[in-house]
Amino acid sequence: MAKKLQQETREALLDAAEGLFAAEGVDGVSLAAITQLAEQRNGGAIHYYFGGRDGLLAAILDRHEEALDEVRADALIQARAAGPMTLESLVRVGVESLASRLDSDSGRSFLLIQRDRIGRSTGEWAFRSTTMRLIAAEIQLILADGRLSDEESAERRRLAIQLVVHRLADRSREETLGTGLPRTVVIETLVSAVTSILSAGLSARD
């Protein structure tokens, strides 16, 4: 019984924080506001369960990344079965899997939090997902074969990540309001744009 209550408390805190972080930004919300929204009387509940703000944010990201790992793993298996992996096919797996978060309110909040997280980062955005790190590594190998320097490759990947996350975060608001282009158009445009950003000028270097 006590274990079930602890799990319910933990989930209530995660749900409250996710919604507030998405609406007001990770740094724009007090821990007290999260505790209050989660209807927890213990003011130290967040520190008890998560160790603080950073641990709470990590737990929110992890519960989405676990689901995304499954989606990407299945998509990678299907893509590899269809033939050799190309830059476009790798980009498509990354974009379509992240876009799957648009299917729920929680997923849309996750995308808004990711945009805020990228804005807070001082270096290249770090992937928490195992499968996304794999995709990024394969893309890096393709770019290296095109004789891009490490600096050029890193900059292109950074721009691509920012484009995808920012556009899908905007899309999350559009879908909440019932506005914007069809989702398929957004996804196809992102796949094309990101592939172009990553591959621009590579053939000219051969």
C-alpha positions in Angstrom: 0.0 0.0 0.0 2.8 2.4 1.0 4.7 1.6 -2.2 1.6 2.3 -4.4 1.1 5.6 -2.6 4.7 6.6 -3.2 4.3 5.7 -6.9 1.1 7.8 -7.2 2.8 10.7 -5.5 5.8 10.5 -7.8 3.5 10.4 -10.9 1.5 13.3 -9.6 4.6 15.4 -9.2 5.8 14.4 -12.7 2.5 15.3 -14.3 2.3 18.6 -12.5 5.9 19.6 -13.4 5.5 18.5 -17.0 2.5 20.7 -17.6 4.0 23.7 -15.8 7.5 23.3 -17.4 5.8 23.2 -20.8 3.7 26.3 -20.1 6.1 28.5 -18.3 9.6 27.1 -19.0 11.8 24.9 -16.8 13.3 27.9 -15.0 10.0 29.8 -14.8 8.3 27.5 -12.3 8.9 27.3 -8.6 9.1 23.9 -6.9 6.4 25.1 -4.5 4.0 25.7 -7.4 4.6 22.1 -8.7 4.0 20.6 -5.2 0.8 22.6 -4.9 -0.5 21.6 -8.3 0.2 18.0 -7.4 -1.8 18.4 -4.2 1.1 17.4 -2.0 1.3 18.8 1.5 5.0 17.9 2.0 7.0 20.8 0.7 10.1 18.6 0.4 8.4 16.0 -1.8 10.3 16.9 -5.0 13.7 16.7 -3.2 12.7 13.4 -1.6 11.6 11.7 -4.8 13.9 13.4 -7.4 16.7 15.2 -5.6 15.6 18.6 -6.9 14.7 20.4 -10.1 17.3 18.7 -12.3 16.3 15.3 -11.2 12.7 16.1 -11.8 13.4 17.3 -15.3 15.5 14.2 -16.0 12.6 11.9 -14.8 10.2 13.7 -17.1 12.5 13.3 -20.1 13.3 9.7 -19.3 9.7 8.5 -19.3 9.3 9.9 -22.8 12.6 8.7 -24.1 11.9 5.2 -23.0 8.8 5.2 -25.2 10.7 6.9 -28.0 13.5 4.2 -27.8 10.8 1.5 -28.6 9.4 3.5 -31.5 12.8 4.2 -33.0 14.0 0.7 -32.5 11.0 -0.6 -34.5 11.4 2.0 -37.1 15.1 1.3 -37.6 14.4 -2.4 -38.0 11.8 -1.7 -40.7 14.1 0.8 -42.4 17.1 -1.6 -42.5 14.9 -4.3 -43.9 13.9 -2.0 -46.8 17.6 -1.6 -47.8 20.8 0.2 -47.0 20.4 3.1 -44.6 20.8 6.5 -46.2 21.1 9.9 -44.7 17.4 10.6 -45.5 16.2 7.3 -44.0 18.1 8.0 -40.8 16.7 11.6 -40.6 13.2 10.2 -41.3 13.3 7.8 -38.4 14.5 10.6 -36.1 11.8 13.1 -37.2 8.9 10.7 -37.4 9.6 9.2 -34.0 9.8 12.6 -32.3 6.7 13.7 -34.1 4.8 10.7 -32.6 4.9 12.7 -29.3 2.3 15.0 -30.9 -0.4 12.3 -30.3 -0.9 13.1 -26.6 -1.1 16.1 -24.4 1.8 14.7 -22.4 3.9 14.3 -25.6 3.2 17.8 -26.7 4.3 19.1 -23.3 7.5 17.0 -23.8 8.2 18.8 -27.1 7.8 22.2 -25.5 10.1 21.2 -22.7 12.7 20.0 -25.2 12.6 23.3 -26.9 13.2 25.1 -23.6 16.0 22.6 -22.8 17.8 23.3 -26.1 17.6 27.0 -25.4 19.2 26.5 -22.0 22.1 24.3 -23.4 25.5 26.0 -23.8 26.9 23.2 -25.9 25.7 20.6 -28.4 22.4 19.2 -27.3 22.9 15.8 -25.6 20.6 12.9 -26.5 19.3 10.9 -23.6 17.8 8.3 -25.9 20.0 5.3 -26.8 18.5 4.9 -30.2 18.8 8.6 -31.0 22.5 8.5 -30.1 22.8 5.6 -32.5 21.1 7.5 -35.3 23.3 10.5 -34.6 26.5 8.4 -34.7 25.5 6.9 -38.1 24.7 10.3 -39.5 28.1 11.5 -38.3 29.8 8.6 -40.1 28.0 9.6 -43.4 29.1 13.2 -43.0 32.7 12.2 -42.3 32.6 10.2 -45.5 31.7 13.4 -47.2 34.9 14.9 -45.8 33.2 17.4 -43.5 35.4 18.5 -40.6 34.3 17.6 -37.1 33.4 21.2 -36.5 31.3 21.5 -39.7 29.6 18.2 -38.9 28.8 19.2 -35.3 27.4 22.6 -36.4 25.1 21.0 -39.0 23.8 18.5 -36.5 23.2 21.3 -34.0 21.2 23.3 -36.6 19.2 20.2 -37.6 18.3 19.4 -34.0 17.2 22.9 -33.3 15.1 23.1 -36.5 13.3 19.8 -35.7 12.6 20.4 -32.0 11.5 24.1 -32.5 9.2 23.2 -35.4 7.6 20.3 -33.6 7.2 22.4 -30.4 5.4 25.0 -32.5 3.4 22.2 -34.1 2.3 21.0 -30.6 0.7 24.3 -30.0 -0.9 24.3 -33.5 -2.5 20.8 -32.8 -3.7 21.9 -29.4 -5.5 24.9 -31.2 -6.5 22.9 -34.2 -4.6 25.1 -36.6 -1.7 24.8 -39.1 -0.8 22.5 -42.0 -1.5 18.8 -42.0 1.0 16.9 -39.9 2.3 14.9 -42.8 3.3 18.1 -44.6 5.2 19.3 -41.6 7.0 16.0 -41.2 7.9 15.7 -44.9 9.1 19.3 -45.0 11.3 18.7 -41.9 12.8 15.5 -43.4 13.6 17.3 -46.6 15.0 20.4 -44.9 17.1 18.5 -42.4 18.5 16.2 -45.1 19.5 19.2 -47.1 21.1 20.9 -44.2 23.2 17.9 -43.4 24.2 17.0 -47.0 24.6 20.4 -48.5 27.8 20.6 -50.7 29.0 17.1 -49.9 28.8 15.8 -53.5 30.9 18.8 -54.6 33.7 17.6 -52.3 34.1 14.2 -54.0 
